[in-house]
Amino acid sequence: MSTPTYSIALLSNSHDRKSFHSGSEPLDDYFATRVTQDIRRSLTKSFVAIDELDRIAGFYTLSASHVVLSDLPPEMSRKLPKIPIPVARMGRLAVDEKYQGQGLGGALLFDAIIRATQTDIGVYAVIVDAKDELAKGFYEHFGFIPFPESPLTLFISTRQVRSIYSG
Ligand SMILES: CC(C)(COP(=O)(O)OP(=O)(O)OC[C@H]1O[C@@H](n2cnc3c(N)ncnc32)[C@H](O)[C@@H]1OP(=O)(O)O)[C@@H](O)C(=O)NCCC(=O)NCCS
């Protein structure tokens, strides 16, 4: 069986969002009914993986955000100034059921991390919101660390990204 190939693009009106099903109702509902409103209001951007038949195989959302020093583990926060710390938030990530378990979730996460950390603005870390313990395990698999007080939110610092992903 040949490996499917995908292209990653900004979500646009030409994409058919209604046929996307990840098996997570809140994520599917958000993607079908609310993501475009958030995009119009510049609250988020959404990127989609498109298969060879132009179907949406996966998506993620990316927004600017911040964390406060007390959110971070003490060994990190004590080296930082006492200001809101700028981060990029990947609020949602989902892969269509047809494509799960084939590496696409990891590829989308990698794309988001690179996009978020290779920008012209300061981004201390990428944070993600895991919907449950299973999703948390997925992010930990890629080096994300849970926030001490809210373990379903996880982060990876831009410094860690450089050391892990720059090879
Ligand atoms: C979670 C989700 C995005 C993962 O996408 P996927 O395409 O199925 O995952 P991949 O095939 O890319 O897996 C990549 C790696 O993560 C590992 N992995 C997958 N799920 C994992 C989990 N829950 N815990 C630990 N590792 C996990 C895989 O074993 C694989 O490891 P490898 O690179 O060593 O082979 C997808 O299953 C999904 O959309 N689920 C429903 C919505 C959801 O839970 N979203 C999560 C954000 S809240």
The ligand as a Gaussian input file, in Angstrom:
#p B3LYP/6-31G(d) Opt

LIG

0 1
 C       -4.790000      12.514000      18.568000
 C       -4.670000      12.523000      17.050000
 C       -4.519000      13.962000      16.545000
 C       -3.393000      11.748000      16.673000
 O       -3.239000      11.766000      15.261000
 P       -2.780000      10.450000      14.482000
 O       -2.588000      10.827000      13.052000
 O       -3.715000       9.351000      14.772000
 O       -1.378000      10.142000      15.205000
 P       -0.017000       9.719000      14.489000
 O       -0.272000       8.530000      13.623000
 O        0.597000      10.910000      13.813000
 O        0.880000       9.326000      15.729000
 C        2.195000       9.840000      15.856000
 C        2.883000       9.164000      17.002000
 O        2.168000       9.454000      18.209000
 C        1.908000       8.240000      18.906000
 N        0.636000       8.396000      19.580000
 C       -0.585000       8.538000      19.019000
 N       -1.533000       8.681000      19.966000
 C       -0.871000       8.593000      21.161000
 C       -1.283000       8.641000      22.522000
 N       -2.550000       8.843000      22.852000
 N       -0.344000       8.520000      23.487000
 C        0.958000       8.338000      23.171000
 N        1.404000       8.274000      21.897000
 C        0.505000       8.402000      20.918000
 C        1.861000       7.183000      17.820000
 O        2.122000       5.912000      18.346000
 C        2.946000       7.651000      16.885000
 O        4.203000       7.231000      17.382000
 P        5.504000       7.020000      16.412000
 O        5.773000       8.364000      15.790000
 O        6.571000       6.602000      17.363000
 O        5.084000       6.009000      15.429000
 C       -5.879000      11.819000      16.360000
 O       -5.979000      10.492000      16.842000
 C       -7.207000      12.541000      16.561000
 O       -7.538000      13.446000      15.801000
 N       -8.004000      12.129000      17.591000
 C       -9.296000      12.737000      17.858000
 C       -9.159000      14.193000      18.314000
 C       -8.093000      14.401000      19.393000
 O       -7.970000      13.624000      20.319000
 N       -7.291000      15.481000      19.256000
 C       -6.158000      15.747000      20.145000
 C       -6.051000      17.178000      20.495000
 S       -7.196000      17.665000      21.767000

